[in-house]
Amino acid sequence: MSRPDVTGTDPRPTRLCLFCGSNAGSSDVYTEAARAFGAAVAQRGITLVYGGGSVGLMGEGANAALAEGGRVIGVITEQLLRAEVAHGGLTELEVVNSMHARKARMTELSDGFVVLPGGLGTLDELAEILTWNQLGIVTKPVVLLDVDGYWAALHEWVESAVVSGFVRPSHRMLLQRAATVDEAIALATGPAPDVGHKWIDLDPSNTGEIRRADG
Ligand code: AMP
């Protein structure tokens, strides 16, 4: 896979996807981190891709990027247009039919992913991009920005899942960890970790009947 170019000479600028809460959270540190991330991305000439809402940390990150003159692409569903109050001032807003299509489109558009604090939706988005990397469907860096230790419990869970034999030890590396915005952007614009794919040792002699559900 070709690596994103952060020098500005690439005809298509690097794009980073932000996953984060549609709520602002209970502390100003979350809002400050989302603003700092949005501003830093724009200052580097990186395009921000996100869920297209104007609420919570999502809106904070997008507004900060726009305020710095950055490009922001939102991807939202018809159903969420009103619930997450689609941002009216984005460079581009794509409207898709389903949550699945939304995640697939954000993944397609982006070179790397940074995850700020968020709730179940953020976790869902994170889990999908991690499992797609695990399966080799994509090979793109995923970085958790650990604002105020927010992701520590998730890292602990991954460790316990490795010990219990449900996550390969090498797949721990899929969850890259950053303490600062600068570190998060550096990791997310760098190479994806080379972890080997989950079914790399799939038995090719397994030729059981396959019935396709997608036509
Ligand atoms: P949350 O972290 O719950 O505030 O949600 C953050 C983002 O994830 C919002 O844009 C939500 O629309 C989105 N989201 C919520 N639930 C899901 C889901 N099941 N699948 C994909 N995205 C979701």
Residues whose N, C-alpha, C, O or C-beta is under 5 A from the ligand:
A	BS01	AMP	C20 G21 S22 N23 G51 M99 G118 G119 L120 G121 T122 D124
